[in-house]
Amino acid sequence: MARRTPQSRRQPAPAPAHGTTCPCGLPEPYEGCCGRFHRGEAAAPTAERLMRSRYSAFVERDADYLLRTWHPRTRPPGLDLEPAMRWTGLEILGTTDGSAFHTTGTVTFRASYRGGSLLERSRFERVDGAWVYVDGDFPDA
């Protein structure tokens, strides 16, 4: 979804209009959904919500949030988000564990973009009580 680079660079996307539906696909306004995670006002309570918030961060080109929610063991030094990339939708295909009662979880999803889609199974772990992205693989479509 992004190239790793030596430094993080936030490339601002147009701010979502007040009250617009969140890019993550939940029927909530961005500000009260993933926006609060991006602003650091709350932490994602489940692996799925973290995955949704990370998708929204790709839509918003918020490299700082993506790096902040990446496991320290696998986090790259920076991201170079493609300014021309236009994400168009997210579909959650399955989850394993990842609730308040777990320390690990997986989320399988399809992220659509103008011209195609990406199928990924992401792994998440808790670090100091907060969910973080570890890595992902790309199952056969």
C-alpha angles and dihedrals in degrees: 000000000000142000118247114240136177093257137029116248122186110213104192119228120205106287113254112256112257108272096014117145114265116260089232090078100248114127094246132104113265093240093059096035120043094348091074090053092048091051091050094243092124140007123239107262097210139027090250093054090048090051090049091049091049091051088052089049089056089051090049092040090234101161092168092062092045091053093043090055095045119102110259090231094059103023115125119225091248147342132236105204115202107246092204094053112111114194111204108180150349128222121186107215099179147336134209119199112318098133130124087276096057137071096204136032145165131221122195113200146159116227113195124207134176102289101015149344142261123224113201140165106210125199122215134188135183116248115187088344096307126108115243134180113251106178143302143227132208112237120204110280 
